């Protein structure tokens, strides 16, 4: 038979051990923070009926859904995000507690153009609170984002926060109709990239009047780092529009609660130019950015009070966020934010010869029974080869039990970093490892 | 818009929190045992080029692979097991250490007929050692199986062990040609179910001569619980066939090493009737059975020295095993083998009114900063509703901070199990939780 070339599909990745050790560490830290906030774990299937996912992700998203006919000629689709499956779950199991806090950490698939930092299979880490209109829910979500990033070692980041009704107020202040909302959001979303002049040019090209553009630019200036001050300005200028006024009150409350959550001022700010996906969100929106490297947002979320009503008549409010694992890991790698153990095993137990393999196995059993990860070199043979293996895997210690050590009930412990070695009675071996960092 | 019915595809499942808490616990225990044995984590993509998976799982398996054409008209297939992707990885990354120990815990998909206990999406937990011919590798794999099951609380199980060359010896002893191997294996595999008479009838129906059947039945009697004794018999009767003789020596060594690994005699046995999938395995085969409930094998594995050569010219020996998460969990649930916490949060912080929400948030921050999982009821309102919620979620404590407690810097801690309550100064709250089991 001719060989089959071992290769991957474009946009898909193998995670070899070195990557996996870091990924597992990051996931475990995020899971721990989510559980500290009382979120309960959920998993949904990879495949769903196509109509569950279809029509929820906009025109562009629709094209990116992996879909096919299964063996029973059913139209099926692969999980595209974790929010729509959650909405289905909420509608399908009315017995779930309300409010319902759930977290979900699973891969999703998008048939996107593969490019640097963009993959067709990637993990999302979501937490959501279902059944609550109060801004306390937002507080819990944003606190989870903040605490996750801090636990992952992030020192510089900013959670930008806005509200859809603030954008509507801005539209009204500029004297524009609802159909201008989308182009408005698209342009001001680029404020950081293209600056006020760039936004101005784009708006005018899109048919906005000079008067409208002037008022929009006036309002964009409220992006003051001190959120309370910015809120005062927004309140003064566009707070008269009823829903905007109430949104400003909500945001003020939120900022107060975030302070009580122990979040320092530098980690969040009101940002009038933040829009995110408007099809989806109905109230607050938020995302986290880092100044370095330039990789876009690392988390994103908001309130979506109408999504679940696709599946059930009951109106169920909801708010949540998604942490993008791949971008988080990119930043963690670049700035070496997390110490990552370079090996799993603490010791390699040398396998001299067939006559002594049994003794090596016995030492392994002793260590493992005491919670010390180790491995027996699975083939009797040359020491040199076994040392080289331990070196390649960064295993810190090599244990040697030859006939002499077997005779006197000891074991030689060799530290690979400096080549030093000690003969230790077997009964002291566990103590040695427990007292070694 | 008309409602979309929230529903699942047949054979697929949602894991709601109660299930997920148990699943995560089981996975974390297995991962820990794998790491104690020095296995390194690996993940491979959900989608592979179809030719990577196709033709590896036999005629029946082939039909069960989920396959389709993606947006780029490429033939793709969903992960069917964790062994073939591992073989691809080994061939694709020659820089990986050798021997290479890897574990992998991921879902796989098979378009099987959904029936009780059989799903189209399910998790496998695999560990394998690549690049080793020596039986020490088998020892490490079987020790991982044993230690995993013990760590999961299993008290009664048996790892059956056989060798393909023992089956070949049996065939030769009965005077049969190689083409009788498959029907022979199929029949003796049912020995436990249909007994020796059933096996006899089936063999005769399949055209085995009376003389051949007599010899086969003679050998089936060696299934003595004491493996060493059975090995003596096998050795005496069929050890003269060269490869069988050497296989018996290997098995004897293995049983000796398993003893050194701290595995009690009751947990493993030589079983001449164990065949497993013959397309695949080239040496040892093993599987774990439980007497109760009747659910077939809960782990299975063996040596596959030729699989990797589908992808590379180099001959690379390999041995490994797979633990079936779904069956393990079924047994764990039936016999309540693992204590499972009924809630994630240790405390619900009552949200009285808008005026006091900030204080509730502050208490949450204090607990979380000290590693105590808790949640703030995300909506100010009636106490009764909030207590009911805590009850439904089995949250053990409710913390109440009304105007009185805010004034004197305390918090009321109510234990829901017995309704008892204490007012505690805020600075003693962490101590209270740390000293409470």
Interface residues (C-beta under 8 A of the other chain):
Chain A: X1 X3 X4 X5 X6 X7 X8 X9 X12 X13 X14 X15 X16 X17 X20 X21 X23 X24 X35 X36 X37 X38 X39 X40 X41 X42 X43 X44 X45 X46 X47 X48 X49 X51 X52 X63 X66 X68 X69 X70 X71 X72 X74 X76 X78 X88 X89 X91 X92 X93 X96 X97 X98 X99 X101 X102 X107 X109 X111 X120 X121 X129 X132 X133 X134 X136 X137 X139 X140 X143 X147 X253 X256 X257 X260 X261 X262 X310 X311 X312 X313 X344 X345 X348 X351 X354 X357 X358 X359 X361 X362 X364 X365 X368 X369 X371 X372 X373 X374 X375 X376 X377 X378 X379 X380 X389 X392 X393
Chain B: X1 X3 X4 X5 X6 X7 X8 X9 X12 X13 X14 X15 X16 X17 X20 X21 X23 X24 X35 X36 X37 X38 X39 X40 X41 X42 X43 X44 X45 X46 X47 X48 X49 X51 X52 X63 X66 X68 X69 X70 X71 X72 X74 X76 X78 X88 X89 X91 X92 X93 X96 X97 X98 X99 X101 X102 X107 X109 X111 X120 X121 X129 X132 X133 X134 X136 X137 X139 X140 X143 X147 X253 X256 X257 X260 X261 X262 X310 X311 X312 X313 X344 X345 X348 X351 X354 X357 X358 X359 X361 X362 X364 X365 X368 X369 X371 X372 X373 X374 X375 X376 X377 X378 X379 X380 X389 X392 X393
